[in-house]
Amino acid sequence: MPLTHFDDKGHAHMVDVSDKPATARVAVAEGWVRMAPETLALIEDGRAKKGDVIGVARLAGIMGAKKTADLIPLCHPLPVTKVAVELTPDRDLPGLRIEATVKTTGQTGVEMEALTAVSTAALTVYDMAKAVDRAMEIGGIRVLLKDGGKSGRYEADPAT
């Protein structure tokens, strides 16, 4: 299957979706920020110097989803109808697990918006806690679910 963001001459272009019907679309993405147990405790207790890390990261993720077309050159600007970002402490990681759900009714999917929400939230956690833990690691960013449109439903293997 050819890559859709290249024309027959190999030049990058925005995919033409004008003939596609508008359908309900949803995407869910996940990721994590691994950190020292002490950093996680600081965040959970609300003792970070920059404030409510989880609350600010949630808002940053929502904003990131809405700005995806400004950041990713070939993404279509979409009328996003829902963005939900959850950050959940995980002492076994240790760190925060992030999940974003994005919805729209449109001609193309919202996978990039969900991925951008997770990425932006993770980067915000790093920014707000880097003064106490520069060794934090961001990872595991992937699409868990995509539904709607011609290609139908995709669900990631939960084992990976």
C-alpha positions, 0 to 999 in steps of 0.5 A, spaced: 500 500 500 503 506 498 503 512 503 498 517 502 501 523 503 506 523 497 503 524 490 505 520 484 512 524 483 514 523 490 512 530 493 509 531 500 502 533 499 495 534 503 491 528 502 484 530 498 478 528 503 473 532 499 469 526 496 469 522 503 463 522 507 463 526 514 462 520 519 463 519 526 470 518 528 474 517 535 481 515 537 484 513 543 492 514 544 496 512 550 503 514 553 507 514 560 512 518 563 516 514 568 520 518 574 523 517 580 518 514 586 519 521 590 517 525 584 511 521 583 509 522 590 511 530 590 506 530 584 501 526 587 501 530 594 500 537 590 507 539 592 510 541 585 513 548 585 510 549 579 503 547 581 498 542 579 502 538 575 496 533 573 491 538 572 496 543 568 498 537 563 491 535 562 489 542 559 495 542 555 493 535 552 486 538 550 490 544 547 495 540 544 489 536 540 486 542 538 492 545 535 495 538 531 494 541 524 498 547 526 504 542 529 503 536 524 504 539 517 500 535 513 494 534 518 487 537 516 484 542 521 478 538 524 472 540 528 474 536 534 468 535 538 471 532 544 477 531 547 478 527 554 485 527 557 486 522 563 493 522 567 493 516 572 499 515 577 502 508 577 507 506 582 509 500 579 512 504 573 513 509 577 510 515 574 504 517 570 500 513 565 496 518 560 490 516 555 487 521 551 480 520 547 478 525 541 472 525 537 469 528 531 464 528 525 468 529 519 472 526 513 478 524 516 480 521 523 483 524 529 489 519 531 494 524 530 490 529 535 489 523 540 497 522 539 498 529 540 494 530 546 498 525 549 505 527 547 503 534 549 501 532 556 507 528 557 511 534 555 508 538 560 509 533 566 516 533 564 517 541 564 513 542 570 517 537 574 524 537 571 527 541 576 527 535 581 527 530 576 531 531 569 532 523 568 524 522 567 523 518 561 517 519 556 514 513 552 509 508 550 506 513 545 501 509 541 494 509 538 490 504 542 483 505 538 481 508 532 474 507 529 470 511 523 471 512 516 472 507 510 478 503 514 473 501 520 475 499 527 482 498 529 484 496 536 491 495 538 494 489 541 493 490 549 499 485 550 504 490 547 
